[in-house]
């Protein structure tokens, strides 16, 4: 990393813009940053750190950067730090602006602008700066990635704070460890310690969790086993807990098996006692049942005796009902005959009334004659035979009306036919009138149609003539348009050809110039390949005392080849443009020969006129076919109208003859129909009247015969009913009817008789049972006492069964819990082994294990190795500063009760003794601290990935050195320049201003500090 330029504006004590040219200061290798106390020497270093990391070192970083603004700056000037540096081969520019309070643009008061950051990179090829990012996070990550150091490491390695290293030199192991931990970032080793401790706690927690579950199973086994098991004494996590639990579980299982055997014996005895008690209870219940059955049967027999009289009455009533059932068919037959007789009489009355209706209503219009009314009165007292004869006479008269009805229908047909003749006559008159009118205008119509046909024929001939002219006109117009377009293309092609020709000449001239320049500087190009001891390709010499150097702007073979390729491409473009120009000229000549010199606008107008004439002729010619068709249709219509007029005349003559024939036939039929109507409006009305009369007479005759038959059947039924009642023992048919029972009463009476018989049989059967009779002779049974004895025996059986089940459950649960405990112990074995292994590792890395004799933590062990490297690197410079007297060595001895690993001693070559660094004097402490700082910077640089640090700053401490020691220290620092480093010393020692010529002076004043560069 090399610093080039630093611009500071309104930062710290600097109220205005100040610039530091590090390139100029670094030219001498060693430069001095001096100034009075409080002028701002450290602020310059703070600005470098702020530009890189966005914060300043130590306690000065607070308030989110608001305090960085200079109190001397004008209100409108914003605080800004811009640093230009080269790191990892890239030249970067970082600009940072911290947040600041500025006056509001509108209104009163202040407003806060957010912090801003820019990162740019210089592109040497273009000679310009390119923006990379404006994100604080991205820029911070990029800078830390390129430098390979955090802010804390940078402040310790690049900005060497002498006060910190003097304290580091005298510090104890803990304080030294904190500083080294920040520099070398050994957090990963601390994380290893933490991770192991966490794993130890996690495995310990899992072991305790497993032991807790194991103890929980032991508690459940103790609850099941009761006093047969004692809980183990070890707590969760103790080594002997598993064995104690398994031993106690084995004792509990043995006790549970013994208790289960005892419970089985007690249960067998209880089952025997319970079976005997159940047998005694069953016998007592059976005796009580038989005694109760006998008592109930005696009571039922007494109740049957009390109802004996009612039972005899029911038997007598049932006997009369059975006799009356023999008379029931005769009763039903008489009721059916009576019902048929009434219905027949009503039907006869309706039929006789229907006869009078025939003559009352007459024909369809309600008209009748006097003879019909007299005939209807004669039918009122007639018998069945008289009514049947009258029906036959009406049917004969109805048969005689068939001819009259045919004549009446024919009259209707004649009237319709005459009406049709009248309609034909009117239609023919219309046809004749229309045909005469159309034929009168035929000559004029034919003349107009022929004129249209001739005009269309002429238009078709003209359209054919114009069609021949259209294609040549179209080709000529296209050629004219192509001629105009190619004329414009010719100018453009000529211009492109001229430009490409000039470009080809320029490209060839540039190639020739570059070729000449390369030939001029070919000596430098050949010298670049010279190697000491190898012969020169030109002169053959093996020594090359003054090889030619490449001048600024030297042309190499690659540049010449690029120029040659560009010249060839330009020549190809010129050749192509010339070829296209010739093609355009040839096409223009052909188009001009086709189109001639006539302007395109005139040719377009002629072509448009030709197209319009052609379209008009085609439009007129399109009517030719329609005109021919229309003339043909007109001629056909003329022929049709002439034929229609002739046919109409023929039909008129035929109609006259037919009308005379129809009139004669109509007169004859009207006379016949008038005679057959008989005073009614029509023959059909008279036929309908006769049809109704015949039907009504037939129905009346049938009804009279049915009434006579029903009367005879009723009389026979009365005789049979009287005979049946006498035979059944009833005085009258009414008495037999009264003795009959309906189905419901019959079922109820039969049910009472059957129930009496069943009850009587059941009582006799019970009283005849030997067991029941014998039980009635014994003393009363005591089922309650037997039930109490059986309940007691059952209770004792349940208790024995419960005890047996409890013992079995206890044994099963103990077996299950013991098996689970055994499985848990087996599962916990690998976990317990892992916990022991992790616990040993955690104690070893934490320095608390007995195996770690020096009580050194893992992080301290790594830092001790780094400190040993730092001491070795610092000793190289310390021996030069102390004239070979002092050497820094690392010590891992313990200090008091603390831990070892980070001790630092100095070996005095004059005495040969190793002593503590706290015994060094002030000057010795300074150059020992300086050597330690430089050594630490080298080690941290290698740790950070080998990033080269070309600029270093050393802050204060030189005032404590004598002249000789100061010279030796400056020689050491000046030796850093041999590695192309520049070292800036921050000091106010006056002697350094005489020794170091390149200086950066900080001058303070009332308006703020300013920077001045001297000796550069």
Buried (B, 14 or more C-beta within 10 A) or exposed (E): BBBBBBBBBBBBBBBBBBEBBBBBBBEBBBBBBBBEEEBBBBBBBBBBBBBBBBBBBEEBBEEEBBEBBBEBBEEEBBBBBBBBBBBEEEBBBBBBBBBBEEEEEEEEEEEEEEBBBBBBEBEEEEEEBEEBBEEBEEBBEBBBEBBBBBBBBBBBBBBBBBEBBBBBBBBEBEEBBEBBBBBBBBEEBBEBBBBBBEBBBEBBEBBBBBBBBBBEBBEBBBEBBEEBBEEBEBEBBEEEBBEBBBEBBEEBBEBBEEBBEEBEEBBEEBBEBBEEBBEBBEEBEBBBEBBBBBEEBEEBBEEBEEEEEEBEEBEEBBEBBEBBBBBBEBBEBBEEBBEBBEEBBEBBEEBBEBBBEBBEBBBEEEEBEEEBEEBBEEBEEBEBEBBBEBBEBBBEBBEEBEEBBBBBBBBEEBEEEBEEBEEBBEEBEEBBEEBEEEEEEBEEBBEEBEEBBEBBBEBBEBBEEBEEBBEEBBEBBBBBBBBBBBEEBBEEBBEBBEEBBEBBBEBBEBBEEBBEBBEEBBBBBBBEEBEEEEEBEEEEEEEBEEEBEBEEEBBBEEBBEEBBEBBBEBBEBBBEBBEBBEEBBEBBEEBBEBBEEEEBEEBBEBBEEBBEBBEBBBEBBEBBEEBBEBBEEBEEEBEEBEEBBEEBEEBBEEBEEEBEEBEEEBEEBEEBBEEBBBBBEBBBBBBBBBBBBBBBBBBBBBBBBBBEEBBEBBEEBBEBBBEBBBEBBBEEBEBBBEBBBEEEEBEEBBEBBEEBEEBBEEBEEBBEBEEBEEBBEEEEBEBEEBBEBBEEBBEBBEEBBEBBEBBBEBBEBBBBBBEBBBEBBEEBEEBBEBBBEBBBBBBBBBBEBEEBEBBBBBBBBBBBEBBBBBBBBBBBBBBBBBEEBBBBBBBBEBBEEEBBBBBBBBBBEEEEEEEBBEEBEEBBBBBBBBBBBBBBBBBBBEBBEEBEBBBBBBBBBBBBBEEEBBEBBBEBBBBBBEEEBBBBBBBBBEEBBEBBEBBBBBEBEEEBBBBEBBBB
